[in-house]
Amino acid sequence: MKTLEMLQINKDGWEKSAERFFGRTALPEFGPLAPTEDDLNLFGKIQGKKVLDIGCGSGHSLQYMGNKGAEELWGIDLTTKQIETATELLREQQVKVNLFESPMEENPGLPTNYFDIAYSIYALGWTVDLERTLANIHSYLKPGGIFIFSWEHPMHDRMKREDSKFVLEKSYLIEGPEFNEAWNRSVIIYHRKLTTYINTLIGVGFEIEKVIDDVALPDVVPEDNHLRWYSVEKAKLLPTTFIIKAKKKK
Ligand SMILES: C[S@@+](CC[C@H](N)C(=O)[O-])C[C@H]1O[C@@H](n2cnc3c(N)ncnc32)[C@H](O)[C@@H]1O
């Protein structure tokens, strides 16, 4: 299937489902049952920084950045509904806000060598062209700028619950586009190994500073939690999320 066809399928899926996700995976959270920015302090000082959110969704992570004193808030997202919601949510922010409705695989007019911080919370893995997307992000950053992203751990959907056990159902090693099961096969998400993310970052010129795949489990497990896509039971066996911090060389 062609890139544009895949993007259209995913955009249609997101236009229909956006509301279900408003504010669901947003900073200071990196992902479900994962350590938060409050635990990790990966961003450091945000005050006075120009920040760019890749797959900004409903704008809740940008709101967090604004509340922490970022100097400029920029975002890019594929979905009209998300950009509309983010525009509304960020209306109160006192600083410059620039949002673009665009696939992350394209540069819709973002400045290059400009940002101190780029980040992506549970959105980068939606890309249908990882190398091109990461090369774009690298170009937007100033030398020494940082890129932090989180995404579902690529082992997480390989394992499936069967009665009281988890079974390894799909290959971790075979990469490529898949109709995604968590979305009832209505959207396309590439399966990629963790090393593919790392090596593609390095390939476009980033230095890797940190890779995190820890879990943060609650003391009390809510009822019926085991039925959820991200369950505590499963997260005791393997991470839901990985987080990478990378830097553009000076
Ligand atoms: C889980 S949401 C992100 C939540 C958001 N990071 C936040 O902090 O609130 C994933 C987002 O990725 C966007 N998306 C999916 N494919 C995309 C693509 N190819 N280019 C840009 N955005 C994309 C979706 O529209 C959706 O808003």
The ligand as a Gaussian input file, in Angstrom:
#p B3LYP/6-31G(d) Opt

LIG

0 1
 C       -1.989000       9.299000      21.235000
 S       -2.184000      10.715000      20.248000
 C       -0.978000      11.807000      20.864000
 C       -1.327000      12.493000      22.147000
 C       -0.525000      13.756000      22.313000
 N        0.893000      13.506000      22.136000
 C       -0.737000      14.480000      23.620000
 O        0.278000      14.798000      24.244000
 O       -1.883000      14.783000      24.014000
 C       -1.447000      10.274000      18.682000
 C       -1.595000      11.379000      17.641000
 O       -0.829000      11.045000      16.489000
 C       -1.490000      11.646000      15.379000
 N       -0.975000      11.028000      14.147000
 C       -1.182000       9.780000      13.672000
 N       -0.484000       9.590000      12.536000
 C        0.180000      10.742000      12.289000
 C        1.071000      11.182000      11.278000
 N        1.454000      10.368000      10.293000
 N        1.541000      12.446000      11.327000
 C        1.180000      13.297000      12.327000
 N        0.358000      12.931000      13.341000
 C       -0.138000      11.667000      13.323000
 C       -2.954000      11.416000      15.632000
 O       -3.766000      12.319000      14.914000
 C       -3.028000      11.615000      17.151000
 O       -3.417000      12.918000      17.463000

